[in-house]
C-alpha cells in the first residue's frame, strides 16, 4: 500500500480494495497481523475496515479469528464476468 492514492479518489475505498486483494493473494484468508505487515495502515484502521466488510458480507471472520473473503463477492464477480 505504499503507492500514493489516485488523485480525486476516495482513500477508504482504495484501502478496502487493497485489503480484499491482499486477502485474495494470501489464498483467501489472513490474520489482522498478516494484513498489518503487508500494508502501511495501522492495525485499528485495518480492523475497522474489515468490520465494515464483514457487516456487509464482503468478508467473514472465521472461528480461528482469521478473515476470509465473503459470499457477497460472488455476486460482484458473476456480474462482472457476465459483462466480459
C-alpha positions in Angstrom: 0.0 0.0 0.0 3.0 2.2 -0.4 1.5 3.7 -3.6 0.0 7.2 -3.5 -3.7 7.5 -3.7 -5.1 8.2 -7.1 -5.8 11.9 -7.4 -9.5 12.5 -6.7 -10.0 9.0 -5.4 -11.6 8.1 -2.0 -8.8 6.8 0.3 -11.0 4.5 2.3 -12.3 2.8 -0.8 -8.8 2.3 -2.1 -7.8 0.8 1.2 -10.7 -1.6 1.2 -9.9 -2.9 -2.3 -6.3 -3.2 -1.4 -7.2 -5.3 1.7 -9.5 -7.5 -0.5 -6.7 -8.1 -3.0 -4.3 -8.9 -0.2 -6.7 -11.5 1.2 -7.1 -13.0 -2.2 -3.3 -13.1 -2.8 -2.9 -14.9 0.5 -5.1 -17.7 -0.6 -8.4 -16.4 0.7 -7.8 -15.9 4.5 -5.5 -13.9 6.7 -5.0 -12.5 10.2 -5.0 -8.9 11.1 -1.3 -9.1 11.8 -0.6 -10.5 8.3 -2.5 -7.6 6.8 -0.8 -5.1 9.0 2.7 -6.4 7.9 1.6 -6.1 4.3 0.4 -2.5 4.5 1.3 0.8 5.9 -2.0 1.0 7.7 -2.4 1.0 11.5 -4.0 -2.2 12.9 -7.1 -0.3 14.2 -7.7 1.1 10.7 -7.5 -2.4 9.2 -9.8 -3.7 11.9 -12.4 -1.0 11.3 -12.3 -1.6 7.5 -12.7 -5.3 8.0 -15.5 -5.0 10.4 -17.4 -2.9 7.8 -16.7 -5.5 5.1 -17.9 -8.3 7.5 -21.1 -6.4 8.3 -21.8 -6.1 4.5 -20.9 -9.7 3.7 -17.8 -8.9 1.6 -15.6 -10.6 4.3 -16.1 -13.1 7.1 -14.4 -13.7 10.4 -13.7 -17.3 10.9 -13.8 -19.1 14.3 -9.9 -19.0 14.2 -10.2 -15.2 14.1 -8.8 -15.1 10.6 -10.6 -13.1 8.0 -11.7 -14.6 4.7 -13.4 -13.4 1.5 -17.2 -13.1 1.9 -20.1 -14.5 -0.1 -21.3 -11.2 -1.5 -18.2 -11.0 -3.6 -19.6 -13.9 -5.7 -22.4 -11.7 -6.9 -20.0 -9.0 -7.9 -17.7 -11.4 -9.7 -20.6 -13.0 -11.5 -21.9 -9.7 -12.6 -18.5 -8.6 -13.9 -17.9 -11.9 -15.6 -21.2 -11.8 -17.5 -20.3 -8.5 -19.0 -16.9 -9.7 -20.3 
